[in-house]
């Protein structure tokens, strides 16, 4: 692989990382400002285990953690996989809202792309 190819791959990694970070950062702020908008996406199983307002607070904090991890550029193959799992965990129990959540499929696949790009990086 030549230097130009490596530069292009690194640029693609940057766009994926920061695109995902933007999505999670925006969602975390929205959860904090407008938690009622997210109530319907919390599965009943989760609601039976923990109060929804506490869950949303913890979820928003987790998203901020994921934002910082993605921006750091450290071990992003794991951040990408966790992001993928998070999106699947949102989509699967909420199929009745797929007309809105279909966008999360592209977030999930972008997360997998980041994982694939960074899995063997540096080895």
C-alpha positions in Angstrom: 0.0 0.0 0.0 1.4 3.4 -0.9 1.5 6.6 1.1 -1.5 8.1 -0.7 -3.6 5.0 0.0 -2.7 5.1 3.7 -3.6 8.9 3.9 -7.0 8.2 2.3 -7.7 5.4 4.7 -6.8 7.6 7.6 -9.0 10.4 6.3 -11.9 7.8 6.0 -11.2 6.7 9.6 -11.3 10.3 10.8 -14.7 11.0 9.1 -16.2 7.8 10.5 -14.9 8.4 14.0 -16.1 12.0 14.1 -19.4 11.3 12.3 -20.2 8.7 15.0 -19.0 11.0 17.8 -21.3 13.7 16.5 -24.3 11.3 16.5 -23.7 10.1 20.0 -22.9 13.6 21.3 -26.0 15.1 19.8 -28.2 12.2 21.2 -26.6 12.7 24.7 -27.5 16.4 24.7 -31.0 15.7 23.4 -31.5 13.0 26.1 -30.5 15.6 28.7 -32.6 18.5 27.3 -35.7 16.5 26.1 -35.8 13.1 27.8 -39.5 12.6 27.1 -38.6 12.2 23.4 -36.7 9.1 24.2 -39.1 7.4 26.6 -40.8 5.3 23.9 -37.4 3.7 22.9 -36.7 2.3 26.3 -37.8 -1.3 26.2 -40.3 -2.4 28.9 -37.8 -4.9 30.2 -35.4 -2.1 31.0 -38.2 0.0 32.5 -39.1 -2.8 34.8 -35.5 -3.0 36.1 -34.6 0.6 36.5 -36.5 3.9 36.6 -36.5 5.3 33.1 -35.2 8.8 34.0 -32.1 7.1 35.7 -31.6 4.8 32.7 -31.7 7.8 30.3 -29.2 9.7 32.5 -26.8 6.7 32.6 -27.3 6.1 28.9 -26.5 9.7 28.1 -23.3 9.5 30.2 -22.3 6.3 28.4 -22.8 8.1 25.0 -20.5 10.9 26.2 -17.9 8.3 27.1 -18.3 6.8 23.7 -17.8 10.2 22.1 -14.6 10.8 24.0 -13.4 7.3 23.1 -14.1 7.8 19.4 -12.4 11.2 19.3 -9.3 9.9 21.2 -8.6 7.5 18.4 -7.4 4.8 20.9 -8.6 1.2 20.3 -11.3 2.4 18.0 -11.9 -1.1 16.7 -13.5 -1.8 20.1 -15.4 1.5 20.2 -16.7 0.7 16.8 -17.9 -2.7 17.9 -19.6 -1.3 21.0 -21.2 1.3 18.8 -22.5 -1.4 16.5 -23.8 -3.5 19.4 -25.5 -0.4 20.9 -27.3 0.3 17.6 -28.5 -3.3 17.3 -29.6 -3.1 20.9 -31.7 -0.1 20.1 -33.1 -1.3 16.7 -34.1 -4.9 17.7 -36.4 -4.2 20.6 -38.0 -1.2 18.8 -38.9 -2.6 15.4 -42.3 -0.8 15.7 -40.4 2.5 15.4 -38.3 1.3 12.4 -39.7 4.2 10.3 -37.5 6.4 12.5 -34.8 4.0 13.6 -33.9 2.9 10.0 -31.2 5.6 10.2 -29.5 3.6 13.0 -28.8 0.8 10.5 -26.3 3.2 8.7 -24.8 4.1 12.1 -24.4 0.4 12.9 -22.8 -0.3 9.6 -20.5 2.7 9.9 -19.5 1.4 13.3 -18.6 -2.0 11.7 -16.6 -0.2 9.0 -14.6 1.5 11.7 -14.0 -1.9 13.4 -12.9 -3.5 10.2 -10.6 -0.6 9.3 -8.9 -0.6 12.7 -8.9 -4.3 13.6 -5.5 -5.0 12.3 -4.1 -1.5 12.4 -0.6 -1.5 13.9 -0.2 -5.3 14.0 
